[in-house]
Each structure stands twice: as C-alpha cells, then as structure tokens.
Amino acid sequence: MVVFDKPHALADIPLHYCPGCTHGIVHRLVAEAIDELGIEGRTIGIAPVGCSVMAYDYFNCDMIEAAHGRAPAVATGVKRADPDRHIVFTYQGDGDLASIGMAETVHAAARNENITVIFINNAIYGMTGGQMAPTSLPGQVTQTSPYGRDTNHCGFPIRVCEMLSQVEGAGYLERVAVNNVKNVKNAKKAILKAFKNQVEGKGFSLVEVISSCPTNWGLTPKKALEWIDEKMIPYYPLGVYKDRAADEEAAK
C-alpha cells in the first residue's frame, strides 16, 4: 500500500536547507495543494531573497525571482497581467515579508489582490546569519541581540496576522505550524484553502507558518520543534484571524 507519493509539482531534487529546517515540509504542502487543485500549468510562484531564494529549483511550476521584500508587488503585476489564467503565490520569510517588504504586504492586502501568500515565520533572519528579525521574540538571543531582544530598545515583535486582520481588504488570514503531525495536517488544510480562494476569486489570502530554524536558534532539530510549542506558539497563537468569505456566507 502506498502511504506517500511525492507531489508532481515538487521537483525531484535534494533541498539545500539545514537539517531540521521545516521549509521542506511547507514546500511539500504547497506542491500538494497545487496537485490537488490541478493548477500546476497555471501557477506562477514568486520567490524573493531569503532561505527560499532557490525555491525556483524546487517547484515544477513557473517561478520568478523578486527583489528583497517585493514579492507581493511582483505577484500583483503577474496576476493583473492575466487574472483569469494565472494562479500566483509568494513564498516569503519573516525578514522579507515583515521588514523590508512590509509596505508591499500591507498594500497588497488593502487592495485585496487575488493572490496567495505563504509566510514563513521562524523568528530570525535565516539566510544572512541569524540576526534579529521583526518577529524575534522578546528576550530572544540572536546574532544582533546577544543579550536577548530588549523591547525597550528594539520594540516588540510584529504579529502579522493580527495586524492584517485590521486591514479591510484582506480576505483570509490563518496562522499554522508544522512541528508535529496534527499541526502539519492543519497547515495543509489552510494552504489548500488559500489556493482555492484564489481559484474562486475570493481575494488576498495569507497563511503564516510557524517554522523552525535549528541552526540559527542554536538547537538540535528535535529541540527546535519543541521550542515552537514552548515559545513560539504562546506568542503567536494558531488559528484563523480573518475569513471574510465565510463570515459573509454565515451572515446570509
């Protein structure tokens, strides 16, 4: 009996990510959603700077490289060029989306662009050496906060789903995690829904995925998954933060 089959939308090549990194899990979930919806030939992914910079190697759909933080702007242009044909997603880390790309993220949501955003939140800059990110936790030790993030000096972490839930145009916002089987299954449902929303023309969808970065957290892969439960999820609670289409349906 076959218990797992590699998604067709996922290229059959080794990933470059560090041992224990959960980017590979999220790649698989994105590819499974593309397969299940039968949209590989229509899908265009946007990968900006960050650990996901080489995502163009890992998906069999068309991919475009974007400047740091500009993926939502590039996705907007691609989607508007042929809105009825293209299914467009961005795959972004927290340093990319919540720092240099914050304006692009907020305004794409405000315009309710009919795109899908996959947002990887591992609370650190991964590719560039482990610096403090906009999502780094209070007290978290990083390369640029060796004594822990001091909120008096550096401010508080950005909670993206909570913030975007106040943006009227945003259509669907959910925060998930991929540190255990139950959470992976829930993440799969959310990512599939985000792509399906785009197919059905329901507007801007963002799935925030709480992920691990064992290398820059200075933890073993196992301890990094535990750290998500112990530290990340209490500060970044999982769940649906906005689902306008469902709310409108319930109000009928």
N, C-alpha and C positions, 0 to 999 in steps of 0.2 A: 504494500500500500504506500503510495506517495504521500508523505506528510508535508513536504515543502517543495516548491518548484520556483526557481529564480524568475522574477518578473521579466518579461521580454523587454520592457522599457529600460531595464537596468543592464548596462554593458557588462560583459563577462571579462572583466579585468580586475587586478588587485587594487584595493584602495590604498591611498598613501597615508591615511590617518594613523595617529598614535594608537598603541594597544589600549583598549578600554574606551576609546572615544566612541560616542554614540551617533556621530554623523552617519555612519554606515547604516544603522537601523533606520534613521529618518529617510535616507536615500531609498531604502527598500520600500518603505511605506508610501513614499511619493510615487515610485515606479508601480507599485501595486494599484494605486488609485488610477493612474494613467491607463494601465492594462484593463482594469475592471470597467472603466468608462469607455474604452475603445477609442481613445483620443490621441494615441501616440503620433499619428501622422499630422495632427493639427496643433500639437503642443510645442511651445517655444519657452525654454527656461532662460532666466536671466541670472547670472552668477557674478556678483561683484567681488571686490577684494576681501580676503579673509581666508580662513581654512577651507572654505568652499570654492576657492578661486579655480580649482581644477575640476569642478563639477561637470564641465563640458566633456570630460573624458568618461564620465560615469553613467550618463543617460543617453539612450539611443534616439531621443527626440532632438530637434534642433536646439542649440544653445547659443546665447550671446553673452559676451563678457562686457560688464559695465564698470565704469569708474567707481571708486570707493564711495558707497552710500547712494549711488544714483540709480540703483536697480528699479525702484518704483517709477522713476521718470522715464527710463528706457522702456519698461513694461507698458507704461501708458501710451507711448508712441507706437509700439508694436501693435498693441490691442486696437488702438484707434485707426491704424492703417487698414485693418481688415477685421472689424469686430465680429462679424458673423462666422468667420472661419477660424481665427486663431484662438487657442486656449493658452494663456500666458501666466507663468508663475515666476516669482522671485524666490531665491533661496539665500537668506541673509543671516549673518551673525549679529550679536548684540552690539559690538563695537561699530559695525557698519550701519545697522538699522537705527539704533537708538542714540548714536552720537553724530557722526558726520552726515548721516542720511536722515536725521530726524525730520527735517523740513519736508523732504520728499515723501516720507511715510505719512506724516500728518495730512499733507495736502492731497495725496492720492486717496486717503480715506475720506477727507472732506468732500472731494468731488465724486465719491462713490464710484471710483474707477472699477470696472468689472474685471478685476484681476485677483489672483490668489497669491498671498504672501506666506511663505514658510519662514518663520523667525526662530533661529536657534539661540537660546539664552543659556549660556554656560558661565555667566557672571565674570567673564575675564576676556582680555584680548588674547586669543589663542595663537594665531599665526606669527605675531610680531614679538612674542617673548613673555607673555604673561603679565602685561600691565593692567592696572585697574581700569575697568570698563564702567560705563554708565549704570550697569546692572550689578556691579560688585556689591556684596552685602556689607552692611555696617560692621566694622571690625575685621573685615576680610583682609588677610595678608596677601599682597601681590608684589610684583617687582617694583612698582612705584608707590606702594603703601606698605613698606616692610614692617611697620608697627600696627598695621590694620587700618582700614578705611576710617578716617576721622570725619564724621558728619559735620562737625563744626567748621572744618576747613574745606572738605570736598563735597559737602551736600549729601543728599540722600539718593539712593538708587531710584532709577526710573522704572515704574511699573507700567509697561507699555499697554497691556490690555485694559487696565483701569483707566489710563489716560485717554485712549482712543474710544472707550465706551462713551465718553462725553462729546465726541465728535459726531455730529448729527448724521453725516453721510455714511459712516461706517456701517456695513451690513451685518457681518458675522465675525465675532472675536471669541476665540477659545484658547485657554492655556492647558497644555497637557504635559506629560513627562514620559520618558522611555527607559526608566530604571528598573522596571520589573514587568512581568508578563501582563498583568492586569492593565498597567498604565500604557504599555505598548498597544494593546488592543483598543483602548480608548483613543489613543493618538491616531491609530489607523482610521477610526470612525470619523474623527474630526477632520483629518486631512482629506478623506474621501468626500466629506460634506463640503469642504471649502472648494474643491474642484467641481463638484456637482453644482454648487451655487453659481459658479461662473458659466457652466454649460447652460444653465437655466436663466442666465441673465439677471441674477439677484444682486450683483454689485460686489463691492470690496469685501474680501474675506481674508482674515489673518489668523493663522494658527501659531501660537507661541509654544515652543517645545523646550521644556526644561531639560538640559543636557549636561553631560559630564565632560570635564577636561582634566583627566588624571595627571597628565604631565605638568601642567601649569598650576594645578592645585597642590602638587607635591604628594599625591596619594596613589595607592595601588588602584587598579581598576575596580576591585570589589569595594574598597573603602570609598571610592568616589561615588559609586551608586548609592551607598548608604548615606553619604553626605548630602545627596539630593533630598532624601527623606528627612534627614535631621535638620538641615539648614536651609536648603533652597525652597522647598515646598511650603514650610511655615511662613516664609516671607513673600513667596509668590504662589498663593493658593490656586489650585487647579479648578477648572470649571468653565462654563460658558459665561462670558461677560456681556455679550450682546448677540441677539439673533432677531433682527428686525422682521424678516420674512415670517418666522414662527410666531412672533408677537402679533403681527398683523393678521395672521391666519386665526390665531386664538381669539382675537377681538371681534371676528365676524359673527 
